[in-house]
Amino acid sequence: MSRPTTLPSPWREMAEEAKGVAKLAAALGVGVSTVRSWGAGTRTPGKIVQGVVNEWARQHGCRAPWKEKKGANR
């Protein structure tokens, strides 16, 4: 049995959608400890990675974990 998900929202919902933290990490191309660090707020990736993660969340019907500035250039 896998370890229970203790991530805060919206990370918890993203992990549930991916069928686990390990599968979410694999989908994002990072390690499980990185996902847990991002969820805990102890580490924050750069803007490009934030955009990729936010887009994954949107594509899977989850709330984006980071807010994007209005009118940001892409």
Contacts in CASP RR format, 6 or more apart in sequence:
PFRMAT RR
TARGET T0000
AUTHOR 0000-0000-0000
METHOD contacts of the structure
MODEL  1
MSRPTTLPSPWREMAEEAKGVAKLAAALGVGVSTVRSWGAGTRTPGKIVQ
GVVNEWARQHGCRAPWKEKKGANR
2 20 0 8 1.000
2 22 0 8 1.000
3 21 0 8 1.000
5 12 0 8 1.000
5 15 0 8 1.000
5 16 0 8 1.000
5 20 0 8 1.000
5 21 0 8 1.000
7 15 0 8 1.000
7 21 0 8 1.000
7 35 0 8 1.000
7 36 0 8 1.000
7 39 0 8 1.000
7 40 0 8 1.000
8 39 0 8 1.000
8 40 0 8 1.000
9 63 0 8 1.000
10 57 0 8 1.000
10 62 0 8 1.000
10 63 0 8 1.000
10 64 0 8 1.000
10 65 0 8 1.000
11 35 0 8 1.000
11 38 0 8 1.000
11 39 0 8 1.000
11 65 0 8 1.000
13 62 0 8 1.000
13 63 0 8 1.000
14 24 0 8 1.000
14 56 0 8 1.000
14 57 0 8 1.000
14 60 0 8 1.000
14 62 0 8 1.000
14 65 0 8 1.000
15 21 0 8 1.000
15 23 0 8 1.000
15 24 0 8 1.000
15 35 0 8 1.000
17 24 0 8 1.000
17 60 0 8 1.000
17 61 0 8 1.000
17 62 0 8 1.000
18 24 0 8 1.000
18 27 0 8 1.000
18 60 0 8 1.000
21 32 0 8 1.000
21 35 0 8 1.000
21 36 0 8 1.000
22 32 0 8 1.000
24 35 0 8 1.000
25 31 0 8 1.000
25 32 0 8 1.000
25 34 0 8 1.000
25 35 0 8 1.000
27 56 0 8 1.000
28 35 0 8 1.000
28 52 0 8 1.000
28 53 0 8 1.000
28 56 0 8 1.000
34 43 0 8 1.000
37 43 0 8 1.000
38 44 0 8 1.000
38 45 0 8 1.000
38 53 0 8 1.000
38 65 0 8 1.000
39 65 0 8 1.000
44 50 0 8 1.000
44 66 0 8 1.000
45 53 0 8 1.000
50 65 0 8 1.000
50 66 0 8 1.000
50 68 0 8 1.000
51 66 0 8 1.000
51 68 0 8 1.000
53 64 0 8 1.000
53 65 0 8 1.000
53 66 0 8 1.000
54 64 0 8 1.000
54 65 0 8 1.000
54 66 0 8 1.000
54 68 0 8 1.000
57 63 0 8 1.000
57 64 0 8 1.000
57 65 0 8 1.000
58 64 0 8 1.000
END
